[in-house]
């Protein structure tokens, strides 16, 4: 079921027709700048849309044509237009009617932490420029493992990668395993979009989008009558 729902989503259409802000479709879990780790490019994680396979998997799970599929909700803390597009893709490709529920941010995160949700939308923001920082969210004992997915093999791969001087192939293997089990369905790699007046100078943000205003200056404009 998880793979069927993921494969029914066209991430290319999502960024090109809905978001339209320079986002990239997430056809793998790790974002592109994390793939510079030697060997990590060997991962075969691929989330390209495949509606035919999605329908086949749904049928194999006992829900051919969406028949007898449970009433599920996709929950979020923000009314992201991407969710409505995904809802429509599930309806068109799999004949599924999945509701969108928008909650207060604190309520939403608490529900993810307690497991009181069906499908949860959340952003992933790494704390460090390290692919393991994101992959560790799905370690069995991680508090951010919201799907409560457990894989002894995955945990072992991460442990080996942390101890290795060349962890690239281990990271690739962990990413591939994550993709095959589908506890998460990555959608897109986000971008920053903002408007800035040309008078504002020295505005900066670090690679994790933390904004630095300490050096900001603004030239004044004098109006004459």
C-alpha positions as CSV (number, residue, x, y, z in Angstrom):
1,X,0.0,0.0,0.0
2,X,2.8,2.5,0.9
3,X,4.6,1.9,-2.4
4,X,1.4,2.1,-4.4
5,X,0.6,5.5,-2.8
6,X,4.1,6.7,-3.5
7,X,4.3,5.5,-7.1
8,X,1.0,7.2,-7.9
9,X,2.5,10.6,-7.3
10,X,4.0,12.4,-10.2
11,X,6.6,14.6,-8.6
12,X,7.6,16.1,-11.9
13,X,4.0,17.4,-12.4
14,X,3.9,18.5,-8.7
15,X,6.9,20.9,-9.1
16,X,6.2,22.0,-12.7
17,X,2.4,22.6,-12.5
18,X,1.6,23.2,-8.9
19,X,4.5,24.6,-6.9
20,X,6.3,26.5,-9.7
21,X,9.0,27.9,-7.5
22,X,12.1,26.2,-8.8
23,X,11.7,23.1,-6.6
24,X,13.2,19.8,-7.8
25,X,11.2,16.5,-7.8
26,X,12.5,14.2,-5.1
27,X,13.2,11.0,-7.1
28,X,15.5,9.8,-4.2
29,X,15.4,10.5,-0.5
30,X,18.7,12.3,-0.1
31,X,18.9,15.8,-1.7
32,X,21.5,16.2,-4.5
33,X,24.1,18.0,-2.4
34,X,24.4,15.0,-0.1
35,X,25.3,12.7,-2.9
36,X,28.9,14.1,-3.1
37,X,29.8,11.5,-0.5
38,X,32.1,9.0,-2.4
39,X,30.0,6.0,-3.5
40,X,26.6,7.4,-2.5
41,X,25.6,7.8,-6.2
42,X,25.3,4.0,-6.3
43,X,22.0,4.1,-4.5
44,X,19.0,3.0,-6.7
45,X,16.3,4.8,-4.7
46,X,13.9,5.9,-7.3
47,X,10.5,7.5,-6.7
48,X,9.5,8.2,-10.3
49,X,5.8,8.0,-11.0
50,X,4.5,4.6,-12.2
51,X,0.7,4.5,-12.0
52,X,0.5,1.0,-13.6
53,X,2.7,-0.6,-11.0
54,X,0.9,1.4,-8.3
55,X,-2.5,-0.1,-9.4
56,X,-1.0,-3.6,-9.6
57,X,0.4,-3.3,-6.0
58,X,-2.9,-2.0,-4.7
59,X,-4.6,-4.9,-6.3
60,X,-2.1,-7.4,-4.8
61,X,-2.8,-5.8,-1.4
62,X,-6.5,-6.6,-1.8
63,X,-7.8,-3.3,-2.9
64,X,-8.3,-3.6,-6.7
65,X,-9.7,-0.4,-8.1
66,X,-9.7,1.1,-4.7
67,X,-12.4,-1.3,-3.5
68,X,-12.6,-1.7,0.3
69,X,-9.7,0.7,0.8
70,X,-9.7,2.1,4.4
71,X,-10.7,5.7,5.0
72,X,-7.4,7.5,5.3
73,X,-6.4,11.1,6.0
74,X,-3.3,13.0,5.0
75,X,-2.6,15.6,7.7
76,X,-0.6,18.7,7.7
77,X,-0.1,22.0,9.7
78,X,-0.3,24.1,6.5
79,X,-2.7,24.1,3.5
80,X,0.0,23.2,1.0
81,X,-1.4,23.2,-2.6
82,X,0.8,20.1,-3.2
83,X,-1.5,18.1,-1.0
84,X,-4.5,18.8,-3.1
85,X,-2.6,17.8,-6.2
86,X,-1.5,14.6,-4.6
87,X,-5.1,13.9,-3.4
88,X,-6.3,14.3,-7.0
89,X,-3.5,12.0,-8.3
90,X,-4.6,9.3,-5.8
91,X,-8.2,9.8,-7.0
92,X,-7.4,9.6,-10.7
93,X,-4.8,6.9,-10.7
94,X,-6.0,4.6,-7.8
95,X,-9.6,5.6,-7.4
96,X,-9.0,6.5,-3.8
97,X,-10.7,9.2,-1.8
98,X,-8.2,10.4,0.8
99,X,-9.1,13.4,2.9
100,X,-6.9,16.4,3.7
101,X,-6.9,17.5,7.3
102,X,-5.1,20.7,8.4
103,X,-4.2,20.9,12.1
104,X,-2.5,23.4,14.4
105,X,1.3,23.0,14.1
106,X,1.7,21.8,17.6
107,X,-1.2,19.4,17.4
108,X,0.1,18.0,14.1
109,X,3.7,17.4,15.4
110,X,2.3,15.8,18.6
111,X,0.2,13.5,16.4
112,X,3.2,12.5,14.4
113,X,5.2,11.8,17.6
114,X,2.4,9.7,19.1
115,X,1.6,7.8,15.8
116,X,-2.0,9.2,15.8
117,X,-2.1,9.8,12.0
118,X,-2.5,7.9,8.7
119,X,-0.4,9.9,6.3
120,X,1.6,12.9,7.7
121,X,3.1,15.7,5.7
122,X,6.3,17.1,7.3
123,X,9.4,19.0,6.1
124,X,12.8,17.5,6.7
125,X,15.5,20.1,7.7
126,X,18.9,18.6,8.3
127,X,20.9,19.9,11.3
128,X,24.2,19.3,9.6
129,X,25.6,18.9,6.1
130,X,25.8,15.1,6.6
131,X,23.5,12.6,4.8
132,X,23.5,10.5,8.0
133,X,21.7,13.3,9.8
134,X,18.6,12.7,7.6
135,X,18.9,9.0,7.4
136,X,19.1,8.7,11.2
137,X,15.5,9.9,11.4
138,X,14.4,6.4,10.4
139,X,16.6,4.5,12.8
140,X,14.5,2.2,15.0
141,X,15.1,4.1,18.2
142,X,15.0,7.6,16.7
143,X,12.3,10.0,18.3
144,X,11.8,11.4,14.8
145,X,11.0,8.0,13.3
146,X,7.3,9.0,13.0
147,X,6.3,6.0,10.9
148,X,7.8,3.7,13.6
149,X,9.5,1.7,10.9
150,X,11.9,-0.9,12.1
151,X,14.7,-2.5,10.2
152,X,17.7,-4.2,11.9
153,X,19.5,-4.2,8.6
154,X,19.0,-0.4,8.2
155,X,20.2,0.2,11.7
156,X,23.3,-1.9,11.1
157,X,24.1,0.0,7.9
158,X,23.9,3.3,9.6
159,X,26.1,2.1,12.5
160,X,28.7,0.8,10.0
161,X,28.6,4.1,8.1
162,X,29.2,6.1,11.2
163,X,32.3,4.1,12.0
164,X,33.6,4.0,8.4
165,X,36.0,6.5,6.9
166,X,34.4,5.9,3.5
167,X,30.7,5.5,4.3
168,X,29.4,6.3,0.8
169,X,28.4,2.7,-0.3
170,X,26.9,2.1,3.2
171,X,24.8,5.3,2.9
172,X,23.7,4.3,-0.6
173,X,22.6,0.8,0.7
174,X,20.7,2.4,3.6
175,X,19.0,4.9,1.2
176,X,18.0,2.1,-1.2
177,X,16.6,0.0,1.7
178,X,14.5,3.0,2.8
179,X,13.2,3.4,-0.7
180,X,12.2,-0.2,-1.0
181,X,10.3,-0.3,2.3
182,X,8.6,3.1,1.7
183,X,8.1,4.3,5.3
184,X,8.5,7.8,3.7
185,X,7.6,9.2,0.3
186,X,9.8,12.2,-0.5
187,X,8.0,14.7,-2.7
188,X,10.3,17.6,-3.7
189,X,13.5,19.4,-2.7
190,X,12.4,22.9,-1.6
191,X,13.8,26.2,-2.7
192,X,13.9,29.7,-1.1
193,X,11.7,32.3,-2.8
194,X,11.5,35.8,-1.5
195,X,11.2,39.4,-2.6
196,X,13.9,41.9,-1.5
197,X,14.1,45.6,-2.0
198,X,17.3,46.7,-3.9
199,X,18.0,49.1,-1.0
200,X,18.6,46.1,1.4
201,X,22.3,45.1,1.5
202,X,24.3,42.3,3.1
203,X,21.3,40.0,3.7
204,X,22.6,36.5,4.2
205,X,21.4,32.9,4.9
206,X,23.5,29.8,5.7
207,X,23.1,26.5,3.8
208,X,20.3,25.5,6.3
209,X,18.4,28.7,5.5
210,X,19.0,30.3,8.9
211,X,18.8,34.1,8.2
212,X,21.6,36.4,9.3
213,X,20.4,40.0,9.8
214,X,23.4,41.3,11.7
215,X,25.1,42.9,8.8
216,X,22.0,44.1,7.0
217,X,21.9,47.8,6.0
218,X,19.4,49.8,4.1
219,X,19.9,52.9,2.0
220,X,17.4,55.6,2.7
221,X,15.3,57.4,0.0
222,X,14.5,61.1,0.4
223,X,11.4,62.4,-1.3
224,X,11.1,66.0,-2.5
225,X,8.0,67.9,-3.2
